[in-house]
Amino acid sequence: MHEKEAMLADASLPFFTTPHFDGHPSVLVRASELHRLSVTELREVVQDAWLSRASARRGKAWLEGSGSA
C-alpha cells in the first residue's frame, strides 16, 4: 500500500485510483496517458505488479530466468 500511495502522490506519473479500489494495492492508468511512461518504466510497473501476486517459486524463477531484477 505504501508503494501505491507513493505512485499516486507523484504527479509526474499517470496513475490514479477510485473509491472502488480503496484498501486494495491496485492502481489504474488511463491508456491515453501511457505516453508519460517510458517502455522501461511500464515494464517495471507491470513486472512489479505480477511479482507481488506470483508465488515465491514463480517469482524467483522469473527473476533468475527470462526476467530482470
C-alpha positions in Angstrom: 0.0 0.0 0.0 2.9 2.3 0.6 4.1 1.9 -2.9 0.6 2.6 -4.2 0.4 5.8 -2.2 3.9 6.9 -3.5 2.8 6.2 -7.1 -0.4 8.2 -6.6 1.5 11.1 -4.9 3.9 11.5 -7.8 2.2 14.0 -10.2 4.7 13.0 -13.0 3.1 9.6 -13.2 -0.2 8.9 -14.9 -1.7 6.7 -12.2 -5.0 7.2 -10.3 -7.5 5.3 -8.2 -11.2 5.3 -7.5 -13.0 4.6 -4.2 -13.7 1.1 -5.5 -10.0 0.3 -5.1 -9.6 1.8 -1.6 -7.7 -0.7 0.5 -6.5 -2.7 -2.5 -3.0 -2.3 -3.9 -4.2 -1.8 -7.5 -3.6 1.4 -9.3 -5.2 2.5 -12.5 -3.7 4.2 -15.6 -5.5 5.9 -18.5 -4.5 4.4 -21.8 -4.3 7.9 -23.2 -1.7 8.8 -20.6 0.6 5.8 -21.2 2.9 8.0 -23.3 4.0 9.6 -20.0 5.8 6.4 -19.1 8.9 5.1 -20.9 8.8 1.5 -22.0 11.3 0.6 -19.3 9.0 2.3 -16.6 5.9 0.5 -17.9 7.7 -2.9 -18.0 8.9 -2.3 -14.4 5.4 -1.4 -13.2 3.9 -4.5 -14.8 6.6 -6.8 -13.6 6.4 -5.5 -10.0 2.6 -6.0 -10.1 3.0 -9.5 -11.3 5.7 -10.3 -8.8 3.6 -9.0 -6.0 0.9 -11.6 -6.8 3.0 -14.5 -8.1 4.1 -17.4 -5.8 7.6 -17.1 -4.4 8.7 -20.0 -6.6 7.4 -18.5 -9.8 8.7 -15.0 -8.9 12.2 -16.4 -8.2 12.2 -18.4 -11.4 11.2 -15.3 -13.4 13.9 -13.2 -11.9 16.5 -15.8 -12.4 15.4 -16.7 -15.9 13.9 -14.5 -18.5 13.0 -11.7 -16.1 15.2 -8.9 -14.9 15.9 -7.7 -11.4 
